[in-house]
Amino acid sequence: MLKEGKRNELQITYGSKRCLFRGVEHNRFRRKKYPNQRSLAIEVAYDLQAGSYIKDFYANVEKRKAYTNEGGDLLQRHISDDSTILNVGAGELWTISLMLDRASIKPKKVFNLEISWSRINVGRKFWSEIHNNSIDMQPFVADMLEIPLPSNSVDLITSSHALEPNGVQLDKIISELFRVSRDKCVLFEPHYENCTTEAQVRMDKLGYIKNVEKIVNKFGGKVEDIIPVLNSQNPMNPTSCFVIKVPIKNTGHKSADFFTIPGTDYHLEHKGGAFYSMDTGLAFPILDDIPILKMQTSILASKY
C-alpha cells in the first residue's frame, strides 16, 4: 500500500487537472512545494499540453513564421552542410522545423531533445510534413541537465525558449551544454537584462533565466553576440539570440552517432526494444521508436 505522502505526491503530480492544465500555475505551485523537482514539474505541464503549440501555430501562421524566418536567418550563419545540431527543449518541433526550412544551408543531422514524450511524438508529424527525409533527424526524450550524447560531439546546440523556465538550474544546464558542444551554442532565449522593469518582475516570479553572459563566462565560454529578435512573440518576454563560443577543449572530436548514459560518455547499444549499457547493465526503453533516455526511466538488467 502507498504511504500517505507518496499517494499525495502522485495525486498532485497526475491527478489535479485544474492545476496541471494551467502549465504556468502548476510550475509555480510545484516550485513552492517541491523545489528540487522542477524538471518533473515542467515535464508534466508540457506533456498535458501536447499538441496545443502546433494548434497555436496554425492559428497564428503569419506571426509565428515571422519569428522562425528571423531565427532561421540568424541560425544559418553557424551551419554548414556537415554540421551536427542538437536542439534542446525541442517541444513540438515546429520552431526548429521552420527555422531550418528557412535556412539556405541544411545540416547533416539534427538531434531533437525533449523532456515530454507526447510533445515530441506530436512534433514528428509536423517535421515530416516540412522536411520528410531530407535531413537526418533523431528525436529522443531526455533532460537537458543530463544529455545522453558523448562529450564534445555536436557542432551546434540551439534552443527556443527552452532554457527559459530554468533560472535556478541555469548553471548546471550551461555546464552540460558545454560538455556536449564542440563549437557553439546559438540560443533563442529571454533576455532579462533587455526587459522593462514590469517584465523583469514577471520573469522573476516565474523563475526565468537571467545573467546568461555571467554564467557563460563562469564556465569558460564567451558570449560573442546578443542579437535582439525583432519578431519576439511576447513583449513581456523578449527574445534575443545568444551566440556563445564554448570553451576550447583538448579532448578531440567525438562522434554523435551513438547515445550514452545521460550526462556521461558510457556507450549505449541499441538492443531489441531498448538502449543498453554493457558497462553498467542499465537499460533504457524505446516507445514508438523514440528512445526514453532519462536516468529515472532506466532499469538494471545485467543479464539482458
KEBA-404325 format. One line per 2 residues: number of its first residue (from 1); their letters; for each residue x, y, z of N, C-alpha, C. Coordinates in steps of 0.001 Angstrom, whole numbers. Each point is the difference from the previous one (the first is absolute). Layout:
! residues N
NUM = A = X:Y:Z:X:Y:Z:X:Y:Z; ... .
This chain:
! residues 304
1 = ML = 847:-1194:0:-847:1194:0:887:1250:0; -410:1018:-794:754:1234:-51:-97:751:1311 .
3 = KE = 1118:538:451:-28:864:1164:-758:1274:-338; -533:648:1020:-839:1175:-223:747:1096:-757 .
5 = GK = 1267:244:361:770:1042:-668:199:-289:-1469; 291:-1278:-308:207:-373:-1400:-1292:99:-782 .
7 = RN = -1116:-423:612:-1291:94:-668:-329:1452:-316; 257:872:943:-261:1421:-219:871:552:-1121 .
9 = EL = 1265:-458:-41:899:447:-1060:-515:-411:-1374; -443:-1239:-125:-532:-463:-1277:-1258:772:-384 .
11 = QI = -835:268:972:-1224:744:-287:322:1415:-453; 966:609:654:397:1356:-388:590:-3:-1399 .
13 = TY = 832:-1014:-295:696:-37:-1276:-924:-308:-1158; -903:-950:173:-773:-502:-1135:-1511:211:105 .
15 = GS = -489:294:1194:-1448:-22:148:-706:1329:-54; 651:1061:444:-695:1275:135:25:766:-1304 .
17 = KR = -878:-340:-909:44:590:-1334:-281:1489:19; -769:465:963:-260:1436:67:1304:754:160 .
19 = CL = 931:-603:727:1307:624:180:903:-296:-1191; 34:-1254:-448:951:-427:-1012:-247:641:-1357 .
21 = FR = -1239:154:-400:-268:535:-1325:352:1471:-92; 129:667:1124:558:1347:-14:1498:-166:222 .
23 = GV = 756:-236:-1088:1398:-387:127:814:939:853; -142:1305:-191:777:957:768:-370:-77:1469 .
25 = EH = -1296:-81:295:-447:-72:1390:506:-1274:661; 5:-1091:-750:493:-1258:554:1480:122:359 .
27 = NR = 784:591:-909:1421:162:279:230:858:1236; -766:1080:133:139:884:1147:-345:-741:1295 .
29 = FR = -1055:-795:-60:-433:-774:1171:1088:-977:426; 538:-753:-954:986:-1021:338:1326:611:430 .
31 = RK = 346:1199:-494:1224:647:441:-37:265:1501; -1180:366:495:-140:291:1422:-26:-1276:840 .
33 = KY = -716:-1015:-494:-179:-1218:784:1163:-981:-157; 560:-67:-1222:1024:-993:-301:1127:654:-800 .
35 = PN = 825:847:626:996:779:-728:1054:-837:-709; 197:-1255:384:1021:-836:-628:-554:-851:-1143 .
37 = QR = -1255:210:-385:-607:-822:-1042:-472:861:-1179; 797:1006:-338:-431:931:-1043:-125:-682:-1362 .
39 = SL = 927:-907:-324:-66:-683:-1291:-1291:-804:-123; -412:-654:1087:-1251:-761:-15:-1183:933:-204 .
41 = AI = 21:1148:667:-1095:949:-142:-143:447:-1445; 1125:304:-644:-23:445:-1396:-487:-1131:-901 .
43 = EV = 492:-1212:242:-412:-1141:-823:-1506:-219:50; -564:-16:1204:-1438:-260:147:-812:1097:-675 .
45 = AY = 371:1257:263:-755:1114:-571:18:-42:-1526; 1177:-231:-587:110:-27:-1450:-680:-1220:-611 .
47 = DL = 149:-1155:652:-581:-1211:-573:-1516:125:-142; -631:603:996:-1452:150:-42:-455:1032:-1028 .
49 = QA = 934:833:-462:-330:997:-1017:357:-456:-1414; 466:-1224:-153:502:-475:-1290:-1018:227:-1114 .
51 = GS = 459:601:-1069:-843:310:-1148:-488:1436:-22; 5:663:1157:-559:1351:62:879:1021:-713 .
53 = YI = 1319:-233:-31:890:964:-638:-116:-54:-1520; -209:-1182:-551:-206:-101:-1436:-1341:612:-386 .
55 = KD = -1011:-212:827:-1295:643:-253:146:1514:27; 772:493:952:244:1437:83:728:497:-1241 .
57 = FY = 961:-786:-502:711:402:-1211:-967:188:-1167; -866:-984:-217:-933:94:-1135:-1026:1117:194 .
59 = AN = -233:402:1246:-917:1110:256:684:1356:-174; 1342:0:-23:758:1261:-86:1185:-155:-954 .
61 = VE = -248:-555:-1183:1085:-374:-912:905:1173:-338; -573:1116:-378:817:1135:-451:931:498:1109 .
63 = KR = -547:141:1202:796:491:1128:1072:-1006:391; -348:-1270:67:975:-1022:403:1104:-151:-1054 .
65 = KA = -359:86:-1277:1011:-123:-1055:939:1209:-28; -488:1151:404:882:1165:87:1131:-288:985 .
67 = YT = -341:-681:1100:1005:-367:1004:955:-1060:-536; -521:-1062:-601:879:-1076:-474:814:423:-1218 .
69 = NE = -530:887:-830:786:504:-1131:1191:809:495; -244:867:973:1094:776:571:998:-921:693 .
71 = GG = -513:-968:752:880:-941:677:802:-846:-973; -637:-435:-1076:702:-790:-1006:1125:774:-657 .
73 = DL = -228:1290:-261:1041:839:-593:1198:137:932; -270:89:1307:1092:114:979:705:-1339:194 .
75 = LQ = -766:-1074:60:570:-1321:261:889:-476:-1142; -394:283:-1230:743:-537:-1150:1421:562:-110 .
77 = RH = 260:1103:664:1352:558:-3:1009:-956:638; -503:-945:786:878:-884:769:-126:-1464:-425 .
79 = IS = -654:-239:-1143:-230:-1357:-491:826:-242:-1257; 564:-1194:-105:573:-475:-1258:-727:-1276:-386 .
81 = DD = 227:-470:-1210:-696:-1216:-427:565:-1253:674; 1024:187:841:572:-1115:755:-296:121:1496 .
83 = ST = -862:955:373:-271:270:1410:-898:-1062:629; 303:-308:1250:-905:-759:847:-573:964:1035 .
85 = IL = -1338:80:44:-679:944:893:-742:-759:1086; 80:517:1225:-844:-470:1092:-954:1130:359 .
87 = NV = -1294:-268:-122:-1040:961:356:-601:-442:1331; 248:781:1056:-484:-385:1329:-1346:667:278 .
89 = GA = -844:-723:742:-1344:512:244:-763:145:-1297; 19:-1069:-793:-499:62:-1377:-1506:207:-97 .
91 = GE = -728:-314:1078:-1447:201:-25:-670:-807:-1086; -849:653:-768:-758:-670:-1062:637:192:-1375 .
93 = LW = 1248:423:4:877:49:-1178:-392:1040:-1047; -1038:786:236:-381:952:-1039:1044:1101:-158 .
95 = TI = 616:422:1120:978:1091:-83:1235:-431:-777; 626:-1114:396:1212:-448:-685:-308:-421:-1437 .
97 = SL = -1161:-602:-224:-368:-406:-1363:-22:1201:-935; -620:1080:448:-156:1177:-856:1277:827:-70 .
99 = ML = 777:57:1065:1280:703:-69:916:-657:-1020; 58:-1330:15:868:-696:-949:-578:2:-1407 .
101 = DR = -1318:86:-114:-611:154:-1323:383:1347:-603; 90:1003:845:399:1343:-429:1480:48:-382 .
103 = AS = 827:-734:729:1447:54:-221:366:-540:-1374; 891:688:-680:416:-446:-1337:996:-1153:85 .
105 = IK = 681:-122:1145:939:-1101:221:-628:-979:985; -15:-1275:-371:-609:-1015:863:1088:-807:707 .
107 = PK = -189:-315:1265:992:-783:734:-12:-1470:-410; 1054:-708:397:100:-1428:-284:-980:-800:851 .
109 = KV = -117:387:1288:-874:-737:916:-517:924:1089; -1233:-276:452:-596:756:1095:-481:-974:1070 .
111 = FN = 487:186:1226:-525:-701:1158:-1008:931:677; -1204:-490:245:-1019:784:689:-269:-597:1372 .
113 = LE = 392:726:1038:-166:-424:1389:-1222:687:596; -883:-794:587:-1202:547:651:-290:-817:1251 .
115 = IS = -418:659:1059:-259:-704:1257:-1335:-735:-17; -925:406:-883:-1332:-597:-72:-125:-888:-1243 .
117 = WS = -274:-1297:228:-181:-912:-1130:-1187:421:-870; -1090:396:605:-1211:337:-761:242:1172:-941 .
119 = RI = 755:996:453:242:1170:-839:858:-346:-1207; 1070:-747:216:875:-286:-1134:-636:-1023:-940 .
121 = NV = -857:-848:548:-736:-933:-854:-956:759:-920; -712:979:543:-873:850:-818:827:755:-1044 .
123 = GR = 1183:470:412:820:809:-887:610:-750:-1166; 153:-1315:117:600:-765:-1107:-782:161:-1295 .
125 = KF = -1318:37:95:-834:149:-1183:217:1361:-644; 91:1040:823:239:1344:-525:1351:46:-719 .
127 = WS = 1039:-559:633:1325:-31:-624:-66:-701:-1352; -670:-1145:-40:-81:-786:-1229:-688:771:-1115 .
129 = EI = -1015:776:350:-696:789:-1014:893:1080:-601; 942:493:781:898:1052:-476:1224:-583:-703 .
131 = HN = 617:-1010:602:1306:-474:-473:-16:-1410:-572; -1050:-775:286:-35:-1404:-411:1304:-657:469 .
133 = NS = 784:-569:-907:1266:-625:381:1205:775:-515; -197:1284:-295:1084:787:-598:1115:320:998 .
135 = ID = -317:-27:1293:1003:194:1054:-93:-1177:961; 1138:-580:317:31:-1093:972:-375:563:1373 .
137 = MQ = -1097:-484:573:-494:542:1265:-252:-1117:999; 488:187:1220:-194:-971:1070:-684:655:1185 .
139 = PF = -1277:-346:268:-651:505:1207:301:-915:1181; 66:562:1191:154:-822:1195:-462:790:1216 .
141 = VA = -358:-728:1041:-446:598:1258:1170:-3:973; 291:1176:553:1083:123:969:-149:1329:727 .
143 = DM = 820:164:1019:70:1239:764:1272:725:-411; -95:1298:-311:1187:726:-440:1053:125:1100 .
145 = LE = -351:-351:1231:993:-48:1073:908:-1215:-124; -476:-1029:-711:769:-1233:-197:-231:-465:-1434 .
147 = IP = 799:510:-905:-181:-277:-1421:638:-1343:-348; -729:-887:-681:520:-1338:-299:811:-60:-1302 .
149 = LP = 970:909:-116:910:31:-1139:1427:150:511; 982:-462:-793:1394:85:459:464:1445:157 .
151 = SN = 986:188:844:625:1309:154:621:446:-1317; -116:1301:-275:702:587:-1140:-420:-629:-1331 .
153 = SV = -1301:-282:-153:-432:-804:-1155:-921:709:-986; -557:1175:340:-866:696:-949:578:1372:-312 .
155 = DL = -215:439:-1232:574:1276:-430:-744:1188:575; -1313:-116:70:-819:1150:343:-1176:-426:864 .
157 = IT = -224:715:1094:-1188:-207:830:-893:1222:-139; -1289:-240:-189:-941:1099:-97:-1215:-274:874 .
159 = SS = -784:1059:218:-1206:-112:816:-907:1168:-336; -1264:-126:381:-935:1118:-120:-876:14:1250 .
161 = HA = 316:872:921:-731:147:1268:-96:-1337:751; 1061:-799:-119:53:-1279:712:709:135:1337 .
163 = LE = 1038:835:51:673:252:1263:-855:915:877; -901:709:-613:-812:1055:605:-447:-252:1446 .
165 = PN = -707:-1117:304:-559:-141:1351:966:-575:1022; 1285:-102:-377:960:-723:828:1011:908:678 .
167 = GV = -469:1140:505:917:956:598:854:-576:1109; -575:-821:862:751:-536:1137:1010:-1070:-422 .
169 = QL = -127:-500:-1225:892:-1068:-460:860:432:-1183; 48:1298:-297:702:443:-1197:1478:-354:32 .
171 = DK = 648:96:1170:1412:-387:105:216:-1435:-477; -824:-919:500:146:-1415:-344:-277:-236:-1483 .
173 = II = -994:704:-535:-338:-183:-1414:1126:481:-896; 526:1200:270:1097:529:-820:1204:-929:63 .
175 = SE = 317:-506:1178:1117:-926:147:-198:-1248:-856; -1223:-533:-32:-280:-1209:-781:2:294:-1503 .
177 = LF = -502:1147:-402:61:372:-1416:1450:113:-453; 840:580:841:1416:138:-344:689:-1364:-64 .
179 = RV = -439:-944:814:593:-1347:-68:-225:-626:-1362; -1188:154:-539:-388:-703:-1224:449:743:-1261 .
181 = SR = -53:1324:8:329:771:-1199:1508:110:-202; 416:45:-1249:1422:192:-290:275:1334:-698 .
183 = DK = -1043:801:-196:232:1262:-695:-850:1139:568; -1334:-30:-279:-833:1134:386:-1359:-430:529 .
185 = CV = -588:920:758:-1407:-68:368:-655:1269:-536; -1086:-162:-729:-767:1145:-513:-1396:-139:596 .
187 = LF = -248:760:1050:-1187:-196:827:-960:1171:-142; -1250:-300:-333:-1052:1012:-87:-779:-41:1314 .
189 = EP = 356:903:891:-503:-65:1363:-385:1394:503; -770:60:1096:-357:1300:561:1240:797:402 .
191 = HY = -74:1292:-211:1123:876:332:-421:890:1158; 215:-474:1193:-451:671:1224:508:1430:80 .
193 = EN = 1267:174:-319:615:1318:156:-499:1004:-1040; -705:-480:-1019:-535:870:-1046:-1504:221:178 .
195 = CT = -505:-308:1205:-1440:89:280:-345:1281:745; -1266:331:-42:-511:1047:866:-16:-515:1444 .
197 = TE = -100:916:942:-86:-394:1410:-1214:-885:239; -1113:327:-640:-1211:-809:147:233:-1423:-491 .
199 = AQ = 676:-123:-1127:280:-1336:-544:965:-765:902; 971:687:566:952:-665:893:-681:-534:1252 .
201 = VR = -940:764:527:-763:-464:1176:-739:-1282:-351; -626:-16:-1171:-722:-1196:-454:948:-1190:-161 .
203 = MD = 1143:233:-622:959:-1081:-230:582:-520:1307; 233:890:960:475:-445:1314:-1038:-895:671 .
205 = KL = -1259:381:-107:-1071:-777:619:-92:-1399:-612; 261:-93:-1302:-94:-1279:-695:1305:-801:34 .
207 = GY = 1040:579:580:1269:-728:101:763:-83:-1299; -151:1003:-870:663:-20:-1304:1506:283:136 .
209 = IK = 730:-305:-1051:1455:148:7:410:1469:-72; 1185:274:528:615:1320:-114:1508:-168:206 .
211 = NV = 737:1071:-235:1456:-20:163:669:-1068:-867; -488:-163:-1219:546:-1033:-892:1491:229:-245 .
213 = EK = 372:1242:-316:1403:276:-326:919:-295:1184; -432:351:1191:799:-247:1199:229:-1498:205 .
215 = IV = -1034:-799:-195:113:-1445:213:840:-647:-1105; -158:464:-1224:831:-497:-1109:1478:247:306 .
217 = NK = 319:1208:457:1387:326:343:516:-876:1137; -867:-294:951:378:-826:1157:519:-1361:-438 .
219 = FG = -578:-553:-1070:394:-1331:-464:991:42:-1167; 585:1161:-229:1073:99:-986:-444:269:-1417 .
221 = GK = -1295:244:-216:-484:334:-1331:34:1502:-236; -457:407:-1176:-16:1418:-339:-1257:321:-798 .
223 = VE = -747:987:446:-1143:474:-770:538:918:-1101; -26:-478:-1235:551:761:-1114:-959:1083:-490 .
225 = DI = -1299:-245:185:-976:984:-474:-1333:-246:704; -743:1073:205:-1379:-90:484:-841:845:-951 .
227 = IP = -849:-666:-760:-761:673:-1053:-1476:11:385; -564:1164:297:-1438:38:293:-818:-495:-1190 .
229 = VL = -969:-859:265:-867:-528:-1057:-1170:967:-176; -116:554:-1175:-1010:1030:-258:-1412:-560:58 .
231 = NS = -135:-1274:-379:-1323:-622:-41:-251:-882:1221; 432:463:1177:-321:-704:1236:-1508:-150:129 .
233 = QN = -420:-1116:560:-1423:-314:37:-729:657:1166; 739:403:1028:-628:560:1194:825:1181:488 .
235 = PM = -533:1228:-32:759:1174:437:409:-51:1471; -706:-812:781:362:-170:1401:1065:-1084:190 .
237 = NP = 442:-600:-1105:973:-1079:59:864:59:-1259; 736:1113:-197:704:215:-1264:1127:-997:-226 .
239 = TS = 107:-469:-1231:1016:-978:-381:1248:700:-518; 1150:-540:349:1253:366:-653:695:-1272:-459 .
241 = CF = 818:147:-1011:819:-1118:-482:1376:120:645; 300:-936:900:1291:-25:686:954:-895:-787 .
243 = VI = 1030:588:-582:1004:-758:-737:1180:-229:940; 215:-1265:355:956:-343:1057:1074:-935:-542 .
245 = KV = 1245:382:182:1125:-882:-323:319:-836:1228; 7:-1316:-174:245:-867:1155:1490:-36:310 .
247 = PI = 369:-419:1217:1422:-39:370:803:-918:-924; 1226:379:-255:899:-831:-807:343:-1264:776 .
249 = KN = -74:-1141:-698:272:-1292:650:1151:-689:-710; 686:-826:728:1159:-719:-552:-248:-1500:-97 .
251 = TG = -1265:-393:-10:-336:-1425:31:-275:-570:-1384; 42:831:-1045:-302:-486:-1342:-1489:-126:-227 .
253 = HK = -389:-78:-1263:-1414:-115:-349:-473:-1433:148; -1167:-150:575:-626:-1313:98:-1199:-44:-928 .
255 = SA = -420:-1189:-353:-1126:-169:-911:-1313:-6:771; -1011:634:-603:-1339:-15:598:-868:-1038:-694 .
257 = DF = 603:-1148:-326:-768:-1041:-691:-460:-1095:959; 89:262:1296:-544:-946:980:-459:782:1230 .
259 = FT = -931:-599:744:-464:588:1247:876:-491:1154; -78:732:1111:748:-356:1196:-929:3:1220 .
261 = IP = 465:-589:1100:-705:188:1259:-74:1504:247; -1175:527:323:-170:1452:121:1073:671:854 .
263 = GT = 595:1041:-581:991:796:714:1387:-598:57; 211:-1126:-716:1292:-687:39:435:-375:-1415 .
265 = DY = 1166:-653:-72:498:-510:-1278:-136:-1520:-109; -737:-632:915:-191:-1456:-60:-920:-351:-1168 .
267 = HL = 515:-778:-912:-683:-351:-1248:-1268:-811:256; -1064:317:-745:-1226:-800:1:-137:-716:-1340 .
269 = EH = -339:-1278:90:-182:-832:-1190:-1495:-213:-251; -412:198:-1258:-1401:-264:-357:-190:-1513:-56 .
271 = KG = -820:-489:925:-152:-1443:138:-1467:-320:243; -654:-585:-996:-1415:-327:137:-829:1249:193 .
273 = GA = -802:26:1046:-874:1144:259:574:971:995; 1339:73:66:618:869:994:1373:463:-470 .
275 = FY = 521:998:685:1414:339:-90:662:-507:1267; 1113:-703:-168:580:-766:1096:1471:352:199 .
277 = SM = 418:97:1267:1388:270:350:681:-1281:474; 975:-461:-775:771:-1170:405:846:301:1240 .
279 = DT = 372:1264:175:854:380:1124:-739:-48:1331; -1269:360:-6:-727:155:1265:-1186:-945:151 .
281 = GL = -459:-614:-1106:-1175:-852:67:-1314:763:-28; 49:1310:-224:-1222:800:-53:-640:-68:-1381 .
283 = AF = -1331:-69:-21:-753:-30:-1248:-1011:1148:-4; -156:620:-1162:-917:1118:-174:-1023:-369:-1076 .
285 = PI = -1289:195:252:-1034:-446:-935:-107:873:-1247; -639:-559:-1012:-322:712:-1242:-1508:-99:-187 .
287 = LD = -661:1124:-132:-1451:37:-162:-352:553:-1372; -547:-864:-867:-379:393:-1364:1170:668:-719 .
289 = DI = 1149:-655:53:1230:436:-661:626:1255:605; -480:450:1140:604:1144:682:693:-497:1263 .
291 = PI = 1334:88:74:716:-428:1210:-353:877:1191; -172:-621:1162:-272:712:1250:1284:-57:818 .
293 = LK = 801:1040:-83:1350:-28:546:124:922:1211; -776:-320:1019:60:693:1278:393:-1011:1065 .
295 = MQ = 837:407:932:481:-945:1002:-1136:-640:786; -1057:760:274:-1094:-545:812:-835:-1022:-761 .
297 = TS = 189:-111:-1315:-735:-1010:-764:842:-1251:-257; 1258:16:435:860:-1159:-232:-300:-1104:999 .
299 = IL = 317:-1228:-388:-90:-1131:923:1313:-776:-42; 301:-681:1074:1171:-862:24:-376:-1324:-620 .
301 = AS = 702:-367:-1076:-275:-1250:-720:1342:-634:-357; 719:-434:999:1378:-462:-213:99:-1239:-883 .
303 = KY = -1095:-750:-128:24:-1225:-822:-736:192:-1338; -221:1255:-387:-748:265:-1242:810:-439:-1215 .
